[in-house]
Amino acid sequence: MVERRIELDRRYGRKKKMKKLKAKLETATGEARDKVLYKIKRLSPFWTEPPKPEGK
């Protein structure tokens, strides 16, 4: 059961980190944006950026 707990803790940590990085991505521009995208891709290689809404 110890291995399962470790696995769950890692997953929760990744979710928390992704939430922070996605929040940063909203306001980041230029080189900082590229850096945030790089970090997100390292955590979750299959993640794709959602399209921007047309009206905003």
mmJSON file of the N, C-alpha and C atoms, coordinates in Angstrom:
{"data_MODEL":{"atom_site":{
"group_PDB":["ATOM","ATOM","ATOM","ATOM","ATOM","ATOM","ATOM","ATOM","ATOM","ATOM","ATOM","ATOM","ATOM","ATOM","ATOM","ATOM","ATOM","ATOM","ATOM","ATOM","ATOM","ATOM","ATOM","ATOM","ATOM","ATOM","ATOM","ATOM","ATOM","ATOM","ATOM","ATOM","ATOM","ATOM","ATOM","ATOM","ATOM","ATOM","ATOM","ATOM","ATOM","ATOM","ATOM","ATOM","ATOM","ATOM","ATOM","ATOM","ATOM","ATOM","ATOM","ATOM","ATOM","ATOM","ATOM","ATOM","ATOM","ATOM","ATOM","ATOM","ATOM","ATOM","ATOM","ATOM","ATOM","ATOM","ATOM","ATOM","ATOM","ATOM","ATOM","ATOM","ATOM","ATOM","ATOM","ATOM","ATOM","ATOM","ATOM","ATOM","ATOM","ATOM","ATOM","ATOM","ATOM","ATOM","ATOM","ATOM","ATOM","ATOM","ATOM","ATOM","ATOM","ATOM","ATOM","ATOM","ATOM","ATOM","ATOM","ATOM","ATOM","ATOM","ATOM","ATOM","ATOM","ATOM","ATOM","ATOM","ATOM","ATOM","ATOM","ATOM","ATOM","ATOM","ATOM","ATOM","ATOM","ATOM","ATOM","ATOM","ATOM","ATOM","ATOM","ATOM","ATOM","ATOM","ATOM","ATOM","ATOM","ATOM","ATOM","ATOM","ATOM","ATOM","ATOM","ATOM","ATOM","ATOM","ATOM","ATOM","ATOM","ATOM","ATOM","ATOM","ATOM","ATOM","ATOM","ATOM","ATOM","ATOM","ATOM","ATOM","ATOM","ATOM","ATOM","ATOM","ATOM","ATOM","ATOM","ATOM","ATOM","ATOM","ATOM","ATOM","ATOM","ATOM","ATOM","ATOM"],
"id":[1,2,3,4,5,6,7,8,9,10,11,12,13,14,15,16,17,18,19,20,21,22,23,24,25,26,27,28,29,30,31,32,33,34,35,36,37,38,39,40,41,42,43,44,45,46,47,48,49,50,51,52,53,54,55,56,57,58,59,60,61,62,63,64,65,66,67,68,69,70,71,72,73,74,75,76,77,78,79,80,81,82,83,84,85,86,87,88,89,90,91,92,93,94,95,96,97,98,99,100,101,102,103,104,105,106,107,108,109,110,111,112,113,114,115,116,117,118,119,120,121,122,123,124,125,126,127,128,129,130,131,132,133,134,135,136,137,138,139,140,141,142,143,144,145,146,147,148,149,150,151,152,153,154,155,156,157,158,159,160,161,162,163,164,165,166,167,168],
"type_symbol":["N","C","C","N","C","C","N","C","C","N","C","C","N","C","C","N","C","C","N","C","C","N","C","C","N","C","C","N","C","C","N","C","C","N","C","C","N","C","C","N","C","C","N","C","C","N","C","C","N","C","C","N","C","C","N","C","C","N","C","C","N","C","C","N","C","C","N","C","C","N","C","C","N","C","C","N","C","C","N","C","C","N","C","C","N","C","C","N","C","C","N","C","C","N","C","C","N","C","C","N","C","C","N","C","C","N","C","C","N","C","C","N","C","C","N","C","C","N","C","C","N","C","C","N","C","C","N","C","C","N","C","C","N","C","C","N","C","C","N","C","C","N","C","C","N","C","C","N","C","C","N","C","C","N","C","C","N","C","C","N","C","C","N","C","C","N","C","C"],
"label_atom_id":["N","CA","C","N","CA","C","N","CA","C","N","CA","C","N","CA","C","N","CA","C","N","CA","C","N","CA","C","N","CA","C","N","CA","C","N","CA","C","N","CA","C","N","CA","C","N","CA","C","N","CA","C","N","CA","C","N","CA","C","N","CA","C","N","CA","C","N","CA","C","N","CA","C","N","CA","C","N","CA","C","N","CA","C","N","CA","C","N","CA","C","N","CA","C","N","CA","C","N","CA","C","N","CA","C","N","CA","C","N","CA","C","N","CA","C","N","CA","C","N","CA","C","N","CA","C","N","CA","C","N","CA","C","N","CA","C","N","CA","C","N","CA","C","N","CA","C","N","CA","C","N","CA","C","N","CA","C","N","CA","C","N","CA","C","N","CA","C","N","CA","C","N","CA","C","N","CA","C","N","CA","C","N","CA","C","N","CA","C","N","CA","C","N","CA","C"],
"label_alt_id":[null,null,null,null,null,null,null,null,null,null,null,null,null,null,null,null,null,null,null,null,null,null,null,null,null,null,null,null,null,null,null,null,null,null,null,null,null,null,null,null,null,null,null,null,null,null,null,null,null,null,null,null,null,null,null,null,null,null,null,null,null,null,null,null,null,null,null,null,null,null,null,null,null,null,null,null,null,null,null,null,null,null,null,null,null,null,null,null,null,null,null,null,null,null,null,null,null,null,null,null,null,null,null,null,null,null,null,null,null,null,null,null,null,null,null,null,null,null,null,null,null,null,null,null,null,null,null,null,null,null,null,null,null,null,null,null,null,null,null,null,null,null,null,null,null,null,null,null,null,null,null,null,null,null,null,null,null,null,null,null,null,null,null,null,null,null,null,null],
"label_comp_id":["MET","MET","MET","VAL","VAL","VAL","GLU","GLU","GLU","ARG","ARG","ARG","ARG","ARG","ARG","ILE","ILE","ILE","GLU","GLU","GLU","LEU","LEU","LEU","ASP","ASP","ASP","ARG","ARG","ARG","ARG","ARG","ARG","TYR","TYR","TYR","GLY","GLY","GLY","ARG","ARG","ARG","LYS","LYS","LYS","LYS","LYS","LYS","LYS","LYS","LYS","MET","MET","MET","LYS","LYS","LYS","LYS","LYS","LYS","LEU","LEU","LEU","LYS","LYS","LYS","ALA","ALA","ALA","LYS","LYS","LYS","LEU","LEU","LEU","GLU","GLU","GLU","THR","THR","THR","ALA","ALA","ALA","THR","THR","THR","GLY","GLY","GLY","GLU","GLU","GLU","ALA","ALA","ALA","ARG","ARG","ARG","ASP","ASP","ASP","LYS","LYS","LYS","VAL","VAL","VAL","LEU","LEU","LEU","TYR","TYR","TYR","LYS","LYS","LYS","ILE","ILE","ILE","LYS","LYS","LYS","ARG","ARG","ARG","LEU","LEU","LEU","SER","SER","SER","PRO","PRO","PRO","PHE","PHE","PHE","TRP","TRP","TRP","THR","THR","THR","GLU","GLU","GLU","PRO","PRO","PRO","PRO","PRO","PRO","LYS","LYS","LYS","PRO","PRO","PRO","GLU","GLU","GLU","GLY","GLY","GLY","LYS","LYS","LYS"],
"label_asym_id":["A","A","A","A","A","A","A","A","A","A","A","A","A","A","A","A","A","A","A","A","A","A","A","A","A","A","A","A","A","A","A","A","A","A","A","A","A","A","A","A","A","A","A","A","A","A","A","A","A","A","A","A","A","A","A","A","A","A","A","A","A","A","A","A","A","A","A","A","A","A","A","A","A","A","A","A","A","A","A","A","A","A","A","A","A","A","A","A","A","A","A","A","A","A","A","A","A","A","A","A","A","A","A","A","A","A","A","A","A","A","A","A","A","A","A","A","A","A","A","A","A","A","A","A","A","A","A","A","A","A","A","A","A","A","A","A","A","A","A","A","A","A","A","A","A","A","A","A","A","A","A","A","A","A","A","A","A","A","A","A","A","A","A","A","A","A","A","A"],
"label_entity_id":["1","1","1","1","1","1","1","1","1","1","1","1","1","1","1","1","1","1","1","1","1","1","1","1","1","1","1","1","1","1","1","1","1","1","1","1","1","1","1","1","1","1","1","1","1","1","1","1","1","1","1","1","1","1","1","1","1","1","1","1","1","1","1","1","1","1","1","1","1","1","1","1","1","1","1","1","1","1","1","1","1","1","1","1","1","1","1","1","1","1","1","1","1","1","1","1","1","1","1","1","1","1","1","1","1","1","1","1","1","1","1","1","1","1","1","1","1","1","1","1","1","1","1","1","1","1","1","1","1","1","1","1","1","1","1","1","1","1","1","1","1","1","1","1","1","1","1","1","1","1","1","1","1","1","1","1","1","1","1","1","1","1","1","1","1","1","1","1"],
"label_seq_id":[1,1,1,2,2,2,3,3,3,4,4,4,5,5,5,6,6,6,7,7,7,8,8,8,9,9,9,10,10,10,11,11,11,12,12,12,13,13,13,14,14,14,15,15,15,16,16,16,17,17,17,18,18,18,19,19,19,20,20,20,21,21,21,22,22,22,23,23,23,24,24,24,25,25,25,26,26,26,27,27,27,28,28,28,29,29,29,30,30,30,31,31,31,32,32,32,33,33,33,34,34,34,35,35,35,36,36,36,37,37,37,38,38,38,39,39,39,40,40,40,41,41,41,42,42,42,43,43,43,44,44,44,45,45,45,46,46,46,47,47,47,48,48,48,49,49,49,50,50,50,51,51,51,52,52,52,53,53,53,54,54,54,55,55,55,56,56,56],
"pdbx_PDB_ins_code":[null,null,null,null,null,null,null,null,null,null,null,null,null,null,null,null,null,null,null,null,null,null,null,null,null,null,null,null,null,null,null,null,null,null,null,null,null,null,null,null,null,null,null,null,null,null,null,null,null,null,null,null,null,null,null,null,null,null,null,null,null,null,null,null,null,null,null,null,null,null,null,null,null,null,null,null,null,null,null,null,null,null,null,null,null,null,null,null,null,null,null,null,null,null,null,null,null,null,null,null,null,null,null,null,null,null,null,null,null,null,null,null,null,null,null,null,null,null,null,null,null,null,null,null,null,null,null,null,null,null,null,null,null,null,null,null,null,null,null,null,null,null,null,null,null,null,null,null,null,null,null,null,null,null,null,null,null,null,null,null,null,null,null,null,null,null,null,null],
"Cartn_x":[0.818,0.0,0.868,2.109,3.021,3.283,3.475,3.741,2.562,1.368,0.155,0.075,0.389,0.347,1.362,2.563,3.6,3.129,2.534,2.016,0.931,0.035,-1.038,-0.481,0.482,1.089,1.752,2.416,3.037,1.979,0.888,-0.185,-0.795,-1.041,-1.618,-0.656,0.623,1.628,1.668,1.573,1.558,0.335,-0.822,-2.056,-1.926,-1.365,-1.192,-0.246,0.855,1.838,1.247,0.469,-0.154,-1.12,-1.846,-2.798,-2.063,-0.935,-0.136,0.436,0.953,1.558,0.519,-0.676,-1.735,-2.17,-2.185,-2.529,-1.464,-0.191,0.906,0.835,0.435,0.38,-0.624,-1.678,-2.71,-2.135,-1.183,-0.663,0.719,1.403,2.78,2.831,3.902,4.131,5.6,5.847,7.218,7.996,9.193,10.106,9.575,8.921,8.355,7.279,6.501,5.445,6.063,7.129,7.81,8.336,8.85,9.39,8.29,7.139,6.008,5.504,5.388,4.936,5.893,7.187,8.191,7.976,7.74,7.533,6.262,5.215,3.959,4.162,4.857,5.101,5.946,6.853,7.66,6.802,5.839,4.945,3.937,3.39,2.323,2.562,3.283,3.677,2.505,1.355,0.24,-0.709,-0.381,-1.23,-1.177,-2.344,-2.391,-3.085,-2.635,-3.194,-4.603,-5.571,-6.936,-6.986,-7.862,-7.947,-8.519,-8.067,-8.557,-9.989,-10.862,-12.219,-12.181,-13.039,-13.044,-13.471,-14.445,-15.007,-14.137,-13.104,-12.314,-10.957],
"Cartn_y":[-1.189,0.0,1.263,1.129,2.269,2.804,1.89,2.307,3.088,2.646,3.319,4.742,4.896,6.213,7.164,6.636,7.434,7.87,6.93,7.217,8.302,8.195,9.181,10.55,10.577,11.848,12.538,11.766,12.336,12.913,12.18,12.634,13.934,13.994,15.213,16.382,16.112,17.155,17.69,16.775,17.188,18.041,17.63,18.402,19.814,19.913,21.207,22.09,21.497,22.23,22.679,21.806,22.15,23.314,23.315,24.394,25.737,25.74,26.954,27.391,26.43,26.768,27.291,26.707,27.173,28.587,28.904,30.257,31.241,30.848,31.695,31.893,30.849,30.89,31.935,32.142,33.111,34.523,34.891,36.253,36.376,35.26,35.296,35.69,36.386,36.756,36.541,36.394,36.299,35.111,35.393,34.341,33.626,34.372,33.765,32.74,33.048,32.135,30.837,30.965,29.783,28.903,29.539,28.805,28.03,28.675,28.025,26.863,27.076,26.002,24.813,25.088,24.029,23.201,23.881,23.186,22.347,22.885,22.138,20.892,21.036,19.885,18.81,19.215,18.226,17.427,18.098,17.406,16.539,17.069,16.39,16.526,15.592,15.706,15.797,15.246,15.227,16.408,17.323,18.48,19.417,19.951,20.948,22.186,23.33,24.585,24.753,25.108,25.307,26.531,26.507,27.664,28.886,30.068,31.314,31.555,32.088,32.415,33.532,33.435,34.397,35.797,35.891,37.177,38.014,37.455,38.182,38.543],
"Cartn_z":[0.0,0.0,0.0,0.428,0.474,-0.938,-1.899,-3.271,-3.838,-3.513,-3.998,-3.432,-2.169,-1.532,-2.186,-2.46,-3.105,-4.494,-5.235,-6.572,-6.519,-5.567,-5.422,-5.051,-4.144,-3.748,-4.94,-5.802,-6.996,-7.923,-8.082,-8.964,-8.451,-7.154,-6.57,-6.714,-6.566,-6.72,-8.142,-9.111,-10.515,-10.828,-10.302,-10.533,-9.97,-8.779,-8.123,-8.943,-9.414,-10.194,-11.537,-12.178,-13.448,-13.284,-12.19,-11.936,-11.839,-11.129,-10.985,-12.337,-13.107,-14.392,-15.379,-15.373,-16.271,-15.91,-14.626,-14.188,-14.663,-14.582,-15.053,-16.563,-17.269,-18.726,-19.213,-18.458,-18.84,-18.994,-18.15,-18.161,-18.794,-19.008,-19.515,-20.989,-21.353,-22.752,-23.096,-24.372,-24.865,-24.338,-23.866,-23.415,-22.173,-21.29,-20.075,-20.439,-21.47,-21.931,-22.46,-23.234,-23.766,-22.641,-21.602,-20.459,-19.731,-19.551,-18.875,-19.722,-21.031,-21.922,-21.881,-21.825,-21.733,-20.46,-19.336,-18.064,-18.086,-18.698,-18.798,-19.642,-20.763,-21.651,-20.971,-20.082,-19.358,-18.399,-17.775,-16.84,-17.57,-18.664,-19.381,-20.882,-21.497,-22.905,-23.884,-23.556,-24.493,-24.305,-23.389,-23.137,-24.329,-24.701,-25.762,-25.228,-25.681,-25.215,-25.764,-24.912,-25.412,-26.323,-27.325,-28.233,-27.51,-27.92,-27.336,-27.811,-26.948,-27.383,-28.429,-29.432,-30.538,-30.101,-29.197,-28.823,-27.906,-27.335,-26.348,-26.841],
"occupancy":[1.0,1.0,1.0,1.0,1.0,1.0,1.0,1.0,1.0,1.0,1.0,1.0,1.0,1.0,1.0,1.0,1.0,1.0,1.0,1.0,1.0,1.0,1.0,1.0,1.0,1.0,1.0,1.0,1.0,1.0,1.0,1.0,1.0,1.0,1.0,1.0,1.0,1.0,1.0,1.0,1.0,1.0,1.0,1.0,1.0,1.0,1.0,1.0,1.0,1.0,1.0,1.0,1.0,1.0,1.0,1.0,1.0,1.0,1.0,1.0,1.0,1.0,1.0,1.0,1.0,1.0,1.0,1.0,1.0,1.0,1.0,1.0,1.0,1.0,1.0,1.0,1.0,1.0,1.0,1.0,1.0,1.0,1.0,1.0,1.0,1.0,1.0,1.0,1.0,1.0,1.0,1.0,1.0,1.0,1.0,1.0,1.0,1.0,1.0,1.0,1.0,1.0,1.0,1.0,1.0,1.0,1.0,1.0,1.0,1.0,1.0,1.0,1.0,1.0,1.0,1.0,1.0,1.0,1.0,1.0,1.0,1.0,1.0,1.0,1.0,1.0,1.0,1.0,1.0,1.0,1.0,1.0,1.0,1.0,1.0,1.0,1.0,1.0,1.0,1.0,1.0,1.0,1.0,1.0,1.0,1.0,1.0,1.0,1.0,1.0,1.0,1.0,1.0,1.0,1.0,1.0,1.0,1.0,1.0,1.0,1.0,1.0,1.0,1.0,1.0,1.0,1.0,1.0],
"B_iso_or_equiv":[0.0,0.0,0.0,0.0,0.0,0.0,0.0,0.0,0.0,0.0,0.0,0.0,0.0,0.0,0.0,0.0,0.0,0.0,0.0,0.0,0.0,0.0,0.0,0.0,0.0,0.0,0.0,0.0,0.0,0.0,0.0,0.0,0.0,0.0,0.0,0.0,0.0,0.0,0.0,0.0,0.0,0.0,0.0,0.0,0.0,0.0,0.0,0.0,0.0,0.0,0.0,0.0,0.0,0.0,0.0,0.0,0.0,0.0,0.0,0.0,0.0,0.0,0.0,0.0,0.0,0.0,0.0,0.0,0.0,0.0,0.0,0.0,0.0,0.0,0.0,0.0,0.0,0.0,0.0,0.0,0.0,0.0,0.0,0.0,0.0,0.0,0.0,0.0,0.0,0.0,0.0,0.0,0.0,0.0,0.0,0.0,0.0,0.0,0.0,0.0,0.0,0.0,0.0,0.0,0.0,0.0,0.0,0.0,0.0,0.0,0.0,0.0,0.0,0.0,0.0,0.0,0.0,0.0,0.0,0.0,0.0,0.0,0.0,0.0,0.0,0.0,0.0,0.0,0.0,0.0,0.0,0.0,0.0,0.0,0.0,0.0,0.0,0.0,0.0,0.0,0.0,0.0,0.0,0.0,0.0,0.0,0.0,0.0,0.0,0.0,0.0,0.0,0.0,0.0,0.0,0.0,0.0,0.0,0.0,0.0,0.0,0.0,0.0,0.0,0.0,0.0,0.0,0.0],
"pdbx_formal_charge":[null,null,null,null,null,null,null,null,null,null,null,null,null,null,null,null,null,null,null,null,null,null,null,null,null,null,null,null,null,null,null,null,null,null,null,null,null,null,null,null,null,null,null,null,null,null,null,null,null,null,null,null,null,null,null,null,null,null,null,null,null,null,null,null,null,null,null,null,null,null,null,null,null,null,null,null,null,null,null,null,null,null,null,null,null,null,null,null,null,null,null,null,null,null,null,null,null,null,null,null,null,null,null,null,null,null,null,null,null,null,null,null,null,null,null,null,null,null,null,null,null,null,null,null,null,null,null,null,null,null,null,null,null,null,null,null,null,null,null,null,null,null,null,null,null,null,null,null,null,null,null,null,null,null,null,null,null,null,null,null,null,null,null,null,null,null,null,null],
"auth_seq_id":[1,1,1,2,2,2,3,3,3,4,4,4,5,5,5,6,6,6,7,7,7,8,8,8,9,9,9,10,10,10,11,11,11,12,12,12,13,13,13,14,14,14,15,15,15,16,16,16,17,17,17,18,18,18,19,19,19,20,20,20,21,21,21,22,22,22,23,23,23,24,24,24,25,25,25,26,26,26,27,27,27,28,28,28,29,29,29,30,30,30,31,31,31,32,32,32,33,33,33,34,34,34,35,35,35,36,36,36,37,37,37,38,38,38,39,39,39,40,40,40,41,41,41,42,42,42,43,43,43,44,44,44,45,45,45,46,46,46,47,47,47,48,48,48,49,49,49,50,50,50,51,51,51,52,52,52,53,53,53,54,54,54,55,55,55,56,56,56],
"auth_comp_id":["MET","MET","MET","VAL","VAL","VAL","GLU","GLU","GLU","ARG","ARG","ARG","ARG","ARG","ARG","ILE","ILE","ILE","GLU","GLU","GLU","LEU","LEU","LEU","ASP","ASP","ASP","ARG","ARG","ARG","ARG","ARG","ARG","TYR","TYR","TYR","GLY","GLY","GLY","ARG","ARG","ARG","LYS","LYS","LYS","LYS","LYS","LYS","LYS","LYS","LYS","MET","MET","MET","LYS","LYS","LYS","LYS","LYS","LYS","LEU","LEU","LEU","LYS","LYS","LYS","ALA","ALA","ALA","LYS","LYS","LYS","LEU","LEU","LEU","GLU","GLU","GLU","THR","THR","THR","ALA","ALA","ALA","THR","THR","THR","GLY","GLY","GLY","GLU","GLU","GLU","ALA","ALA","ALA","ARG","ARG","ARG","ASP","ASP","ASP","LYS","LYS","LYS","VAL","VAL","VAL","LEU","LEU","LEU","TYR","TYR","TYR","LYS","LYS","LYS","ILE","ILE","ILE","LYS","LYS","LYS","ARG","ARG","ARG","LEU","LEU","LEU","SER","SER","SER","PRO","PRO","PRO","PHE","PHE","PHE","TRP","TRP","TRP","THR","THR","THR","GLU","GLU","GLU","PRO","PRO","PRO","PRO","PRO","PRO","LYS","LYS","LYS","PRO","PRO","PRO","GLU","GLU","GLU","GLY","GLY","GLY","LYS","LYS","LYS"],
"auth_asym_id":["A","A","A","A","A","A","A","A","A","A","A","A","A","A","A","A","A","A","A","A","A","A","A","A","A","A","A","A","A","A","A","A","A","A","A","A","A","A","A","A","A","A","A","A","A","A","A","A","A","A","A","A","A","A","A","A","A","A","A","A","A","A","A","A","A","A","A","A","A","A","A","A","A","A","A","A","A","A","A","A","A","A","A","A","A","A","A","A","A","A","A","A","A","A","A","A","A","A","A","A","A","A","A","A","A","A","A","A","A","A","A","A","A","A","A","A","A","A","A","A","A","A","A","A","A","A","A","A","A","A","A","A","A","A","A","A","A","A","A","A","A","A","A","A","A","A","A","A","A","A","A","A","A","A","A","A","A","A","A","A","A","A","A","A","A","A","A","A"],
"auth_atom_id":["N","CA","C","N","CA","C","N","CA","C","N","CA","C","N","CA","C","N","CA","C","N","CA","C","N","CA","C","N","CA","C","N","CA","C","N","CA","C","N","CA","C","N","CA","C","N","CA","C","N","CA","C","N","CA","C","N","CA","C","N","CA","C","N","CA","C","N","CA","C","N","CA","C","N","CA","C","N","CA","C","N","CA","C","N","CA","C","N","CA","C","N","CA","C","N","CA","C","N","CA","C","N","CA","C","N","CA","C","N","CA","C","N","CA","C","N","CA","C","N","CA","C","N","CA","C","N","CA","C","N","CA","C","N","CA","C","N","CA","C","N","CA","C","N","CA","C","N","CA","C","N","CA","C","N","CA","C","N","CA","C","N","CA","C","N","CA","C","N","CA","C","N","CA","C","N","CA","C","N","CA","C","N","CA","C","N","CA","C","N","CA","C","N","CA","C"],
"pdbx_PDB_model_num":[1,1,1,1,1,1,1,1,1,1,1,1,1,1,1,1,1,1,1,1,1,1,1,1,1,1,1,1,1,1,1,1,1,1,1,1,1,1,1,1,1,1,1,1,1,1,1,1,1,1,1,1,1,1,1,1,1,1,1,1,1,1,1,1,1,1,1,1,1,1,1,1,1,1,1,1,1,1,1,1,1,1,1,1,1,1,1,1,1,1,1,1,1,1,1,1,1,1,1,1,1,1,1,1,1,1,1,1,1,1,1,1,1,1,1,1,1,1,1,1,1,1,1,1,1,1,1,1,1,1,1,1,1,1,1,1,1,1,1,1,1,1,1,1,1,1,1,1,1,1,1,1,1,1,1,1,1,1,1,1,1,1,1,1,1,1,1,1]
}}}
